[in-house]
Amino acid sequence: MRLVVSPGQPLFTPADRAFLRAVRRLAFANPFLAERVDAERAALASDFLEVDPARSLGTRDENGARIEALLGALLGGARGRLAAGAGADDEDWALYRDGCLHFLRSAHEARFQQLIDGLVANPALLYRAFLAEYDRLLRFPRSPQGSPEPERVFACGFQIQRAKSHIVSTLIGASRPAAALRAAVWQAIFTCDLRDYLAAPDGCMDDISVLVTGPTGTGKELVARAIGLSGYIESDPETGRFVAAYDQQLGSVNLAALPASLIESELFGHERGSFTGAVKDHRGWLASCERGGTLFLDEIGELDPAIQAKLLRVLETRVFQRLGDLTAQRFAGRIVSATHRDLAAQIAAGTFRHDLYQRLCACSIRTPSLREQLDDAPDERRRLVRFIAGKVRARKAEALTDQVESWIDSNLPPDYAWPGNVRQLWQCVREIFVSGSYRPLDLRGSAEGEDDDPVRSLREGTLTESEAMDRYITIVHARTGGDMAESARVLGVHRHTVARRIDHALLARLKGWATRRKGRPAKRR
């Protein structure tokens, strides 16, 4: 395509083209990686305000505001020249179009955020303003064709802002590990190339399952929430209304909180009378997760092998059946799963299917421990405490932050491991707010130097009910010398339950700990 009306009046100067090429890079960059900062630096040159790219929070700053102002002025002038008959070759038109699309998303960012925050109930009001700006920039006499439809641009702009908002508001921290986590979550939503994602058909990510791993208390559920609330939702071309509410797009099932006998029914649904107690039809989570939705399966390592096989079939064929029903149904959503377990050890032990693991981790994200974040950025602790204090005591958050920081500095060693991670830090802030102090049970360690005690977190009370049960079962199994039948007898459960819930990484640590204890001299009496 070449639209040459007035060769003597070029659409852009060489400097304009260099600026727009940098804006194009910015438009498709991961906002949580250094590539975003590099693109802003290229666009602004000497006017760029330096930031630390490794600790980028992905939010719009003064650099973004400057680029938006410059881009708006440049596009307005180019639009006038195009309408007046200026020449535009393929590259100039592509630069103009991509610049317009980025400007539309950027200029309406605050309005999209109002929609997310519930400050605007009717998206049609925002769409009318958006459509007027779209028509001004991309629909006028002599405007070349080929731009995406306005409702698609509007829906993508809303999705991008939702992703930024949920990632920034929940995955906090300025350390490099925290920044890397935010960048990984963005890629799980949009892939590593936003341009490819925007050009792909709707729902292109539904078949890309995400597996979130990491120590307990590091925010795996927050990662799943950020992904699940950031899916693409179509908008009506006439009104701009969305076909679904974004906050209804995420379903969550804690597999560890359900008896094995109920998990299959909760996931797949059942027909009335299909088993004792099935007094009415039940739709199930797979059927409830519609197109564009996400189903979060927490503690995927708890899944019974028989149900693992059925879930594998769903991931491979997108088809499932309710209990007692021969009719095939289609799963239209996306699976995000999480576990604190060592799935490699479970695969080696034969309690978790390797082929299911391969299907679950098309995209894999690991949440960093609190200790990793503090080792990278020692000032990170105060930032995290300040954030938590704001949630606990919004009116006097700074005073509570000072109180917590003073207590930690006076009572915990500088290299304290924080075995409960951010969840433990939350508990620390809450306890100091209530009682003025916080005392982990192993505050000073033990007289025998047992700081590596594998059951420390049980004593500290930082585990969930499911995690505590896993540890207890593992401890009992270790004490029986690895006898599965004896462990089941002591615990009063089926041996399959023991096999399913053993934490193999902890089991290895327990064996090593017991060996070290045997080698110690006896205590004097």
N, C-alpha and C positions, 0 to 999 in steps of 0.2 A: 504494500500500500504506500503510495506517495501522493501527498496532496500539496502541490506546488501552485500557489495562486499568485504570489508576489515574490519572486526570487530575490529581489533587492531588499527585502525586509525579513531577516531571519527571525525565527521565533526566540531563540536563546543565544546569548553570547557564550564564548568558551568558558568564562567564569561561572555563568549560570548553569551550564551543563555539568561542570565539576561539582557544584553545590548539589544539584539534583541527583547525581550519581551517589553522592554520600548519603543523601536523604533516602534513596532507594535501599542502600545497605542498611540504614537505620530501620526502615519500615519492616524489613524481614529478619532483623537480628533478634537473638535471644536477649531480652532485656536484663537478664541476670548474669550474662557473660561479658567478658572484656570487649567482645565484638561490638556491643552496643556503644560502649564508651569510645572505641576507636572510630566508629562511624560519626559520632557527635563531634569528635575532635577534627575529623576530616571536613565536616560541614562548616564548622565555625573558625577553623584555623587559629589565628592569634587571639580571637575572642573567647576561646574555649576556657572554661573554669575547671582546673584539674581536680579529679576525684580519684579515689583508690578503686580501680576496676575490680580487684578481687573481693572487695567488700561492698560492691554495688547492691543496693536494695531494689533496683529495678523501678523505682518510682520516678516520676517526672520531676526534674529539678530546674534550676535556672537555665541550664544549657538547653533543655527541652523546650522551655518557654521561648528562648531566643530563636531557636530553629523554627518553631511554629510561626512566630511573627514574620521572620524573613521569608518563609515558604508561602505564607498567605499573600504577602505583597507581590512576590514573584509570580505566583499563579494567577493573581488578579490581573497583572499586566499582560501575561501571556494569553489569558482568555480574551482580553480586549483585542489583542493583535490577531488572534485566530479568527475572531468574529469579523474583524475588518479585512481579512483576506491574506494574512501573513502565511508564508510557506512553512510547512511542517513535514519533515521526512519521518521515516519509521522510528528512528531513535528519538527524535524530538517529541513525537507523539507519545511514545512509551514512557519517556521521562515525565512528560506532563501528566499522563494518566496515573502513573505510580505515585507521583507527588500529590495529586489530588486525593487519591485513596488514603494515603498516609495522613494528609491534612484533615480529611473528614473524620478519621478515627481519633486523631489527636485533639482537634478542636471540640469534639463532642465527648471527650473523656470524662469531664466533670458531670455532664448530664447522664452519661451511662452509670456513673457512680451513684448519682441520686436515685436511679432506678434500682440499683443493687441494694442501697441502704433503705429502700422503702419510702423515700421522700417524695417520689412521684409514683402514683398508683396506676396511671394510664400511659403506657408506652406510646400510644397513638399521638399524644401531644409532642413527645420528643421526635417521633418519626416525621411529623409534618415539618418541623424546623430542619431536620436532617435532609428531608427530600428537597426542600427549597434550596439548600446549599448545594446539594448534589446536582440539581437542575442548573443552577447558576454556573457551576464549573464544568459539567460534563454533558449538558444538553442545551445546545444553542445552535443557531444556523452555522453551517459549515463545520460543525464538530465531527471529528472522525468517529467511527463506530468501533465497538469492541470492548467497551467497559462492562464489568459485571453489573447485574441489575441492582438497583438501589436497596431492595429488601435484603439481598445477599450481603451487601456491604454493611448495612445496618446490623444484621444479625451477627456478622463476624466481628464488627466493632464491639458489640455488646459482649460477645464471648471473650475477646481478648482482654477487655477491661475486667470482666469477672475473674479471669485467670490471674491477672496481676493483683487484683484486690485480695483474693483468697490466699494466694501464695504469700504476699507481703504481710497480711494481717495475722496469719497463723504460723508461718515458718519464720520466726523472728531470729535475730542474731546477726552480728556483723563479722563473725569469723569466716575464714575461708571455707571450712567445712559446711557452715550454714549457707553460704553463698552458692557452693556447689550443689547443695541439696535443692535450693530453689531453682537453679538452672536445670537440674535433672527432672524436676516436676514439670517445668515448662515444656521440656522436650516430650514428656509422657503425654502431654495434651496436644502439642502441635508438631511433633517430630523435630528433628534438628534443622529443618528448612521450612519456615513458615510459608514461603512462596509455594512450595509443593503442596502443603496442607490446604491453603486457600484455593488452589486450583483443582483439588481432588473432590470427588463426589461427597455429599453429606454422609456422615456415618463411617468415614474411611478408617477411623480409629477403633471402631467397635470390636474388631477381631484381634486387636493388639492388647492382650492381657498384661497387667502390671503386677509384679511381685515386690512387695515392700518388706525389707528385712532390717534388722538392727536390734540392739539391746532393748530390754524392757524400759519403758519410761522415756523413750526418745521421740515420740510423736508420730508413730506409724499411722495411727488413725487420722491425724491431722493431714498427712500427705494424701491419704485416700479421699478425705473430704475435699481438699483443694482440687483434686482431679475430678471427682464426681460432680462438683458444683460448677465445673467449667466446660461442660460439654456443649456442642453446637445445638442451638434450638432455632428452628425455622421461624421466620416472621411472615405475616400475611402481606402480600404485595400491595393491597389496597389500604390497609389500616396501620400496618407495622406492628400489630399485636402478635405476641409470640404464641406458638401453638401449645406450649407447656410452661409451667412455672419452674424456673431454674432450681429453686430450693426443694422441689419435689422430685428431682432427677436422681437422687442418691438413696439407695436402700442398703441397709447394713445388717449383717448377721454375725453374731459372735458364736462361732462354732464350739468354743470351749464351754460356753454357758448352757448348752443344750445337751440333753441325754442323746446318746447315739441313736436311740430308737425314734427320736423326734426330728433329727436333722434332715433325714430324707424327705419327710413330709413337709417341713418348713421350706426346703429348697424347691422341691418339684411339685408340691401340692398333692391333694388326694381327692378322690371321689367319695361321696358319702357311702358308708358301709364297706369301704375297702379294707378296714381293719377294726378291731375292737376299739370303740371310743370315737370313731369317725362318724359323728352324728350329722355332719353337714359337709358340703363341698368346701374345699380350701384351695385357693388359687395358687399359693406358693410364691416365693420371691422371684424365681426365674420368669414366671409369667407376668409378674407385676413390674418387672424392669423392662420398660418399653424403649422404643428407638431413641437413641441419644442419652439413655439413662445408664447408670453405673450401679453394679451390685458389688458391695464390699464384703468380702469373706474374711473376717478377722480370725486369727489363730488357725490358719489353713492346715498347719501341722497336726491338728487334732482330728482330722477327717478320717473316718473309718475306711479301710481299704476297699470295701465293697462300694461305698459311695464315691470313693476316688475314681473308680472305673466308670461310674455313671456320669460324673462331672467331666471326665476326659472326653466322653462321647459328645457331651454338649459343646465343649470347646472345639472339637474337631468337626462336628456336623451342624452345630447350631440348632439341633433338634432334641426334644425331650418329651417324656410322657408323665402325666400325673399317676400316682399310685392308684391302681384300680381302673385305669382308663387306657384304652388302646389307641386313642387319637393322638397323633403327633402334633406337638406345638413347636413354634419357632422361638428361640431366644434371640431377642433383638438388641440387647444391650451389651455392656462391656463388663468384664470381670476385673476387679482389683482385689488382690489378696495380700495378707500380711502374716508374718510369724516372727517370733523371737527365737524359734528353735533352729537348730542346725539341721537343715533339710538334707544336706549331703550325708550326714551321719545316719539319718533316718532311712535314706535310700540304701546306704550300705547295709543297714540292719534289716532291710526288707519291709519296713513299716510305711514307706512312702514310695509311690510309683515314680520312676524316673521319667516316663513318658508324660505323666501329668505335670511334673516339674517343668519339663521343656515347654509345655503349652502355657503354663502360668507365667513364665518369665520371659515373654517376648520383649518386655521392657522391665529392667530390674533397677530398683532404687534402694540404697542403703541409708538409713538415718544415722547420723554421727552421735556418739556418746557426748555427754556434757564435758567429760574430761578432755576429749579431743578438741572441743571448741575452746575451752579455757587454755589449753596448751598453745593453741594458735594465737589467741587474743586474750591475754589476762584481764583486760578491762571488760571483757564480755560478761563476766559474772554480774557486775553492777548493772549493766544494761538489762540483763535478764531479770534481776531482782526488781529493778524499777518497773519493768513491764508487769511482773506478777503483782507487785505492790499496788499498781494502778487498778488491777482487777479486784484485789482484796479490799483496798481502802482508797478509793479514788480521790477523796477530798484531801488526804494528807499522805499521799503516796511518797513524796520525797522524804518526809520525816521517817516513815516506815522503812524506806530503803536504807537510810543512814543507820537506823537501829539494827536491821538485819546484817548489813555489811560489818558493822562494829562487832556484833556477836560472832559472826563467822571468823573474822580476823583474830579475835581473842580466844576462840575455843576450838577451832579446827586447824590442822596443819595446812600450809600453803598448797601442798600437793594432794590434798584429800581427794579420794577417788570418786566421790559421789556415785556410789554403785546403783542408786535408784534413778540417776540421771535427772532430767528436768522435772520429772514427776516428784522426785525427792526434794528438789529445790522449792517447788510449790509448797510441799508440806512444811519445809523449814520456814518459809515466809508466813504461812498460816499459823504455825505454832508460836512463833515469836510475836505475831500480832495479838494472839489470844493470851499467852502466858508470859511473854517477855523472854522466853528462852526456847532452845531446841536441843535435844540431847539424843543423838543416835545411840543405840545400845552399846555399840563398840567404839564409842567416842575416843577412848584412850588406847584401843587395842587390848590385848590380853597379856597377862604376865608371861605367858609362854610364847608370845610373839606370833599369834595365830591370825595375823591380818589377812592371810590368804585363805581363811576358812571359807569353803564353798557355800556354807549355809548362812553367811553373814546377812544377806538380804532378808532371810526369814526372821532373824532377830531384829532387824531394823524396821520391819513392817512396811517395806516399800513395794511388795508384790500384790498383784491382783489375786482374787480367790483361785482362779484357774492356774496361775503361775505358781502359787504356793502349793496347790495340790500336786502339780507336776514335780516340784522339788521334793515334796514329802514322799511321793511314790518312788522317785529315783533313790532317795536316801534309804528307804526300806529295802529296795531291790539290791542296793549295794551291801546292806547289812546281812542279807540272806546269801551273799556270795554269788549273786547273779542267778539264783534259782527261781525261774519264772513261776512255777507252781507254788513254791513256798511263799513267794512275795504275794501272789494272789490270795493265798490262804490267810496270811497275816492281815492284809488290807481288807479282806472280805469282798473282793471284786473278782470279775472274770479275768483270766490270764491275758486275754486279748486287750483288755483295758490297760493292764500293766504295760504290755508291749507298745501300745499306742501312745502312752503318756510319758514314757521314759525320756528324759533329757540326756541324750548320749554324751554331749559335751560335758555336762555336769557329772555324769557317771565317771568319765575319765578323770575329771578333777578330784572327785571323791576318792578314787583309788590311789591317786598320787598323794593326796593329803593324808590318807591312812598310812601309806608307806612312810611318809616323812615323820608322822607321829610315832611309829614303831621305832624309828631310829633315834628318838630323843631319850636322854637319860631320865630315869624316874624322878618324880618330884620328891623332895625331902619332906618328911613329916615332923 
